[in-house]
Amino acid sequence: MNSTGKSLRAVRSHTSKEECCRALAWPLAVLPQLTNQEGKFTANLLENARNEKNKELALKSWQSLTEPASAESDDASQARSYRLAGLKAWLGACHVVLNKAPENINEFRKAIASDLNNKSLWNRTLHAKSRAKRGPRRIFSKNDASISVAETLNPDCTVKETEVIRRRADGSLDYWVYDAAGLLTPLSHFPAPSKDNVYVTVDKLSPDSCMGCHYSFETRQFDQLKVSADLLRLPKTSDLPVVCLQPDDVLANDN
């Protein structure tokens, strides 16, 4: 296949993904997950589905279960929980499709951050005791506050994952995660406390997990390029050593 054919196939593939994501957006926002559900809640949904010939109206009636009420029923509470789970899953799969994120870290750097090492345009900071990751994290922030690139580092200082936050023209943020191989992934790594005050690494869906840290308590918007560890009450990391410091790094005070 010639280069033109390959390009057309790539365009069609992306268009197909985008159409699929747009088509699934509304159903996943209103449909609860039936797995492990019991009793009246499941019975109501199934009876609605059988008796309502207009399936769009059936969906809307399911959505009405999640509307706020003065005394929320058990059905509404369950539906709200699984509606949120559906939205998180949809965002994890479709966020990068709809905002056309580069497929890998090399494409990202070439298209968006080719000037990453230009000290006059980017600030480079080592968070050796990052409270968000409980370990070393190198962050590149563009001076115009349009984008931030954060590399979470392994104990040997190789890159474990790269998280990108880009501000769109409307002021909202895009959240992209690239894994150790440089490929887009819907998951990001975070520390979680376990027994005896030991932390283990857990995977959380992106952009949902990212939005939680980049939330403004004042404006109620998910539009903060930088986060405050104190406001989020993240555990202190003062006991951690300073590692992975390079000559071009500015060392951050994370505590």
VENCOR-V760156 format. One record per residue. N is the residue number from 1. PSI is psi in whole degrees, -180 to 180 (* if undefined). BURIAL is I if it has 24 or more other ideal C-beta (glycine too) atoms within 12 Angstrom, else O. D_CENTER is the distance of its C-alpha to the mean C-alpha in whole Angstrom. Layout:
N:PSI:BURIAL:D_CENTER + N:PSI:BURIAL:D_CENTER
This chain:
1:134:O:36 + 2:175:O:36 + 3:-34:O:33 + 4:-43:O:34 + 5:-42:O:33 + 6:-41:O:30 + 7:-43:O:29 + 8:-40:O:29 + 9:-39:O:28 + 10:-41:O:25 + 11:-46:O:25 + 12:-41:O:26 + 13:-46:O:23 + 14:-41:O:20 + 15:-42:O:22 + 16:-44:O:22 + 17:-43:I:18 + 18:-44:O:18 + 19:-40:O:21 + 20:-44:O:19 + 21:-42:I:16 + 22:-38:O:18 + 23:-34:O:20 + 24:-12:O:18 + 25:-52:O:16 + 26:-48:O:19 + 27:-42:I:20 + 28:-20:I:17 + 29:-22:I:17 + 30:-21:I:20 + 31:125:I:21 + 32:162:I:21 + 33:126:I:21 + 34:-16:O:25 + 35:131:O:24 + 36:13:O:26 + 37:148:O:27 + 38:166:O:31 + 39:-145:O:34 + 40:-37:O:34 + 41:-54:I:30 + 42:-41:I:30 + 43:-42:O:34 + 44:-44:I:33 + 45:-44:I:30 + 46:-38:O:33 + 47:-41:O:36 + 48:-45:I:34 + 49:-36:O:33 + 50:-41:O:36 + 51:-24:O:38 + 52:110:O:36 + 53:-34:O:37 + 54:101:O:35 + 55:-27:O:32 + 56:-41:O:30 + 57:-34:O:32 + 58:-45:I:31 + 59:-42:I:27 + 60:-35:O:28 + 61:-34:I:30 + 62:-40:I:27 + 63:-34:I:25 + 64:-22:O:27 + 65:-24:I:27 + 66:0:I:24 + 67:142:O:26 + 68:143:O:26 + 69:159:O:30 + 70:-38:O:32 + 71:99:O:32 + 72:131:O:29 + 73:166:O:31 + 74:-38:O:29 + 75:-47:I:28 + 76:-38:I:26 + 77:-44:O:24 + 78:-43:I:24 + 79:-41:I:23 + 80:-42:I:20 + 81:-47:O:19 + 82:-25:I:18 + 83:-42:I:17 + 84:-41:O:14 + 85:-39:I:13 + 86:-41:I:14 + 87:-41:I:12 + 88:-43:I:9 + 89:-42:I:10 + 90:-44:I:11 + 91:-42:I:8 + 92:-37:I:7 + 93:-33:I:10 + 94:-16:I:11 + 95:-48:I:8 + 96:-24:I:9 + 97:-49:I:13 + 98:-29:I:13 + 99:12:I:13 + 100:53:I:15 + 101:140:I:13 + 102:143:I:15 + 103:-27:O:16 + 104:170:O:16 + 105:-32:I:16 + 106:-42:O:20 + 107:-39:O:20 + 108:-47:I:17 + 109:-38:O:20 + 110:-42:O:22 + 111:-32:O:21 + 112:-32:I:19 + 113:44:I:20 + 114:-19:O:23 + 115:23:O:25 + 116:-32:I:22 + 117:10:O:26 + 118:107:O:27 + 119:-20:O:28 + 120:-15:O:29 + 121:-24:O:26 + 122:143:I:23 + 123:136:I:23 + 124:118:I:23 + 125:135:I:22 + 126:118:I:22 + 127:83:I:21 + 128:-25:I:23 + 129:48:I:22 + 130:126:I:18 + 131:-22:I:18 + 132:-33:I:14 + 133:-8:I:15 + 134:50:I:19 + 135:-177:I:20 + 136:141:I:20 + 137:121:I:18 + 138:126:I:19 + 139:129:I:17 + 140:122:I:19 + 141:126:I:19 + 142:143:I:20 + 143:-28:O:23 + 144:9:O:23 + 145:28:O:19 + 146:-19:O:18 + 147:149:I:15 + 148:136:I:14 + 149:117:I:14 + 150:122:I:14 + 151:114:I:15 + 152:130:I:15 + 153:145:I:19 + 154:170:O:21 + 155:-28:O:24 + 156:10:O:26 + 157:8:O:24 + 158:163:O:22 + 159:122:I:19 + 160:-41:I:16 + 161:158:I:13 + 162:123:I:12 + 163:131:I:9 + 164:133:I:10 + 165:122:I:10 + 166:131:I:12 + 167:127:I:14 + 168:172:O:15 + 169:-30:O:19 + 170:3:O:18 + 171:-16:O:17 + 172:168:O:13 + 173:143:I:10 + 174:142:I:9 + 175:117:I:6 + 176:141:I:7 + 177:132:I:8 + 178:135:I:11 + 179:-173:I:13 + 180:-26:O:17 + 181:-2:O:18 + 182:15:I:16 + 183:147:O:15 + 184:140:I:11 + 185:147:I:10 + 186:4:I:7 + 187:147:I:7 + 188:151:I:8 + 189:136:I:11 + 190:151:I:12 + 191:142:I:16 + 192:134:O:17 + 193:142:O:21 + 194:-155:O:23 + 195:150:O:27 + 196:33:O:29 + 197:29:O:27 + 198:139:O:25 + 199:140:O:21 + 200:157:O:20 + 201:131:O:16 + 202:152:O:14 + 203:133:O:11 + 204:151:I:8 + 205:137:I:6 + 206:141:I:2 + 207:1:I:1 + 208:-49:I:4 + 209:-35:I:5 + 210:-41:I:5 + 211:-34:I:6 + 212:-32:I:9 + 213:-21:I:10 + 214:37:I:10 + 215:137:I:12 + 216:121:O:16 + 217:-18:O:19 + 218:-48:O:21 + 219:-12:O:20 + 220:35:O:17 + 221:152:O:15 + 222:63:I:11 + 223:21:I:13 + 224:119:I:14 + 225:-37:I:13 + 226:154:I:15 + 227:158:I:15 + 228:114:O:18 + 229:-31:I:18 + 230:-45:O:21 + 231:-36:O:20 + 232:-6:O:17 + 233:42:O:20 + 234:143:I:18 + 235:147:O:21 + 236:155:O:24 + 237:26:I:24 + 238:-27:O:27 + 239:-11:O:29 + 240:150:I:26 + 241:161:O:28 + 242:116:O:28 + 243:163:O:27 + 244:16:I:26 + 245:126:O:27 + 246:159:O:29 + 247:-33:O:31 + 248:-2:O:29 + 249:143:I:27 + 250:125:O:27 + 251:124:O:26 + 252:151:I:24 + 253:101:O:25 + 254:-3:I:23 + 255:*:O:25
